[in-house]
Amino acid sequence: MALTGESSAMLALRDPDIRLMLRVRDDDNAAFAELVDAYRDRLVTVLQHLVGAHSEAEDLAQEVFLRVYRARKKYRPRAKFSTWLFTIANNLALNHLRTRQRKPTVPLNLRDSGPLGPRPAEQLVQDRDGAPPQHMQQQELSDVVRQALETLNERQRMAVVLNKFEDMGYAEIAEVMEMTVKGVKSLLSRARENLRLALKDYIYMDQAPPDAPLDESGPG
């Protein structure tokens, strides 16, 4: 989330990545390499969910880091480093999609992503007891989730990816996507309903789906 009212020094004490970026501002190339190593895979995974092709996601991730490096001399921490980084990524991805002018496909990457660990797809498909459906094979599960994510528009997809795969709360997503917290809650609510409808036939193969909607409490 935005950490307004705090000095750069206070922010740096709370966020080790800000300390690295402040070193980058002073032309410390080793610090920049640390940030790239820490965020490259996560950025590529998030961007691939949005633009579809892995090669395009890699190119966009490289452009994100180029913009970070070019902006280093003007860097003044006003939020968590990850929030700033994913804000750049979000804007680049949306611009890329507008330029491409066609609906992207979203192949699901089953590698580790953010703090959720391996097989992030399974975080989106759970039965009533909170566990992934045992009757579904991993490949089938990933295909189902990929198709469900494709039913979302770009903004809904970005909000879901940041919420579920990067473990961001409403306030931080709002900052990344330049929205109000209320707007993010509404966006995620619509996305969850769309995902529920897209996945209900797969999650509840052996029983009728419940009437209650998905939990919308979310983090933060």
C-alpha positions as CSV (number, residue, x, y, z in Angstrom):
1,M,0.0,0.0,0.0
2,A,1.0,3.6,-0.2
3,L,2.9,4.6,2.8
4,T,2.1,8.3,2.9
5,G,3.5,10.5,5.6
6,E,6.7,8.5,6.0
7,S,10.1,9.8,5.1
8,S,12.3,8.0,2.7
9,A,14.5,6.9,5.5
10,M,11.6,5.4,7.4
11,L,10.4,3.6,4.3
12,A,13.9,2.2,3.7
13,L,14.0,0.8,7.2
14,R,10.8,-1.1,6.5
15,D,11.6,-2.3,3.0
16,P,15.0,-3.8,2.2
17,D,14.3,-3.5,-1.5
18,I,14.0,0.2,-1.1
19,R,17.4,0.2,0.4
20,L,18.7,-1.7,-2.7
21,M,17.0,0.8,-5.0
22,L,18.6,3.7,-3.2
23,R,21.9,2.0,-3.9
24,V,20.9,1.7,-7.5
25,R,20.2,5.5,-7.5
26,D,23.9,5.8,-6.5
27,D,24.9,3.7,-9.5
28,D,25.5,0.5,-7.6
29,N,25.2,-2.1,-10.3
30,A,25.4,-5.0,-7.9
31,A,22.3,-3.7,-6.1
32,F,20.4,-3.5,-9.4
33,A,21.4,-7.1,-10.2
34,E,20.0,-8.2,-6.8
35,L,16.7,-6.6,-7.6
36,V,16.5,-8.1,-11.1
37,D,17.3,-11.6,-9.6
38,A,14.6,-11.1,-6.9
39,Y,11.8,-10.0,-9.2
40,R,12.5,-11.3,-12.8
41,D,10.6,-14.6,-12.5
42,R,7.7,-13.0,-10.6
43,L,7.4,-10.2,-13.2
44,V,7.5,-12.6,-16.1
45,T,4.9,-14.9,-14.5
46,V,2.5,-12.0,-13.8
47,L,3.0,-10.5,-17.2
48,Q,2.4,-13.8,-18.9
49,H,-0.9,-14.1,-17.3
50,L,-1.8,-10.7,-18.9
51,V,-0.3,-10.9,-22.4
52,G,-0.2,-14.6,-23.0
53,A,3.1,-15.4,-24.8
54,H,6.1,-16.1,-22.6
55,S,8.4,-14.4,-25.0
56,E,6.3,-11.2,-24.9
57,A,6.2,-11.4,-21.1
58,E,10.0,-11.7,-21.0
59,D,10.4,-8.7,-23.3
60,L,8.0,-6.6,-21.1
61,A,9.8,-7.6,-17.9
62,Q,13.1,-6.5,-19.5
63,E,11.5,-3.1,-20.4
64,V,10.2,-2.8,-16.8
65,F,13.8,-3.1,-15.5
66,L,15.1,-0.7,-18.1
67,R,12.6,1.9,-17.0
68,V,13.5,1.3,-13.4
69,Y,17.2,1.8,-14.2
70,R,16.6,4.9,-16.3
71,A,14.5,6.4,-13.5
72,R,17.0,5.7,-10.8
73,K,18.3,9.3,-10.4
74,K,14.8,10.6,-9.8
75,Y,13.8,7.7,-7.5
76,R,12.1,8.9,-4.3
77,P,10.4,6.1,-2.3
78,R,6.8,6.8,-1.6
79,A,5.6,3.2,-1.4
80,K,6.9,-0.3,-1.2
81,F,9.4,-1.0,-3.9
82,S,7.3,-4.0,-5.2
83,T,4.2,-1.7,-5.5
84,W,6.2,0.8,-7.6
85,L,7.6,-2.0,-9.8
86,F,4.3,-3.7,-10.4
87,T,2.7,-0.3,-11.2
88,I,5.2,0.1,-14.0
89,A,4.5,-3.5,-15.1
90,N,0.8,-2.9,-15.1
91,N,1.0,0.2,-17.2
92,L,3.3,-1.4,-19.7
93,A,1.1,-4.5,-20.0
94,L,-2.0,-2.5,-20.6
95,N,-0.3,-0.4,-23.2
96,H,1.0,-3.5,-24.9
97,L,-2.5,-5.0,-25.1
98,R,-4.0,-1.8,-26.5
99,T,-1.2,-1.7,-29.2
100,R,-1.7,-5.4,-30.1
101,Q,-5.5,-4.8,-30.4
102,R,-6.5,-8.4,-29.9
103,K,-7.6,-10.4,-26.9
104,P,-4.6,-12.1,-25.4
105,T,-4.4,-15.8,-24.5
106,V,-3.2,-16.5,-21.0
107,P,-1.3,-19.8,-20.7
108,L,-0.9,-20.6,-17.0
109,N,2.7,-20.9,-15.8
110,L,2.9,-23.5,-13.0
111,R,6.3,-22.3,-11.7
112,D,6.6,-20.7,-8.4
113,S,5.0,-17.2,-8.3
114,G,5.4,-14.7,-5.5
115,P,4.8,-15.8,-1.9
116,L,2.2,-18.5,-2.8
117,G,4.9,-21.0,-3.9
118,P,4.4,-23.8,-6.4
119,R,1.4,-24.5,-8.6
120,P,-0.4,-21.1,-8.1
121,A,-3.2,-22.3,-10.3
122,E,-4.4,-24.5,-7.5
123,Q,-5.0,-21.5,-5.4
124,L,-7.9,-20.5,-7.7
125,V,-9.7,-23.8,-7.8
126,Q,-10.7,-25.3,-4.4
127,D,-13.6,-27.4,-3.2
128,R,-15.8,-26.8,-0.3
129,D,-13.1,-28.0,2.2
130,G,-10.5,-25.6,0.7
131,A,-8.4,-28.2,-1.1
132,P,-7.9,-28.6,-4.8
133,P,-10.3,-31.1,-6.4
134,Q,-8.6,-34.5,-6.1
135,H,-10.3,-35.9,-9.2
136,M,-8.6,-33.4,-11.5
137,Q,-5.1,-34.0,-12.9
138,Q,-2.7,-31.1,-12.7
139,Q,-2.7,-30.5,-16.5
140,E,-6.5,-30.6,-16.6
141,L,-6.6,-28.2,-13.7
142,S,-4.2,-25.7,-15.3
143,D,-6.2,-25.8,-18.6
144,V,-9.4,-25.2,-16.8
145,V,-8.0,-22.2,-14.8
146,R,-6.3,-20.8,-17.9
147,Q,-9.7,-20.8,-19.7
148,A,-11.4,-19.3,-16.8
149,L,-8.9,-16.5,-16.5
150,E,-9.4,-15.8,-20.2
151,T,-13.0,-14.9,-19.5
152,L,-11.9,-11.9,-17.4
153,N,-11.0,-8.6,-18.9
154,E,-7.5,-7.2,-18.5
155,R,-8.2,-5.2,-15.4
156,Q,-10.0,-8.0,-13.6
157,R,-7.2,-10.4,-14.6
158,M,-4.5,-8.1,-13.2
159,A,-6.4,-7.6,-9.9
160,V,-6.8,-11.4,-9.5
161,V,-3.1,-12.1,-10.3
162,L,-1.9,-9.5,-7.9
163,N,-4.3,-10.7,-5.2
164,K,-3.8,-14.4,-5.5
165,F,-0.3,-14.8,-6.9
166,E,1.5,-11.8,-5.4
167,D,-0.6,-11.8,-2.1
168,M,-1.4,-8.1,-2.4
169,G,-4.3,-6.6,-0.4
170,Y,-6.9,-4.1,-1.6
171,A,-4.9,-1.0,-0.8
172,E,-1.7,-2.1,-2.6
173,I,-3.6,-3.3,-5.7
174,A,-5.4,0.1,-5.7
175,E,-2.0,1.8,-5.8
176,V,-0.7,-0.4,-8.6
177,M,-3.8,-0.1,-10.7
178,E,-4.4,3.6,-9.9
179,M,-7.8,2.9,-8.5
180,T,-9.7,3.5,-5.3
181,V,-9.9,0.7,-2.7
182,K,-13.6,0.6,-3.2
183,G,-13.1,0.3,-7.0
184,V,-10.6,-2.7,-6.4
185,K,-13.1,-4.4,-4.1
186,S,-15.8,-4.1,-6.8
187,L,-13.4,-5.2,-9.5
188,L,-12.4,-8.3,-7.6
189,S,-16.0,-9.1,-6.7
190,R,-17.0,-9.1,-10.3
191,A,-13.9,-11.2,-11.2
192,R,-14.6,-13.7,-8.5
193,E,-18.2,-14.1,-9.7
194,N,-17.0,-14.6,-13.3
195,L,-14.5,-17.2,-12.2
196,R,-17.1,-18.9,-10.1
197,L,-19.4,-19.2,-13.1
198,A,-16.6,-20.3,-15.3
199,L,-15.3,-23.0,-12.9
200,K,-18.5,-24.3,-11.3
201,D,-18.9,-27.2,-13.6
202,Y,-15.4,-28.4,-12.9
203,I,-15.3,-27.8,-9.2
204,Y,-18.6,-29.5,-8.4
205,M,-18.6,-32.4,-10.8
206,D,-20.1,-34.8,-8.2
207,Q,-22.4,-32.4,-6.4
208,A,-24.6,-29.4,-7.0
209,P,-22.7,-26.1,-6.5
210,P,-23.6,-24.1,-3.4
211,D,-25.7,-21.0,-3.6
212,A,-23.3,-18.9,-1.5
213,P,-20.8,-16.8,-3.5
214,L,-17.1,-17.1,-3.1
215,D,-15.6,-15.4,-0.1
216,E,-15.0,-11.8,-1.0
217,S,-13.3,-10.7,2.2
218,G,-9.9,-10.8,0.7
219,P,-6.7,-9.6,2.3
220,G,-6.1,-6.2,3.7
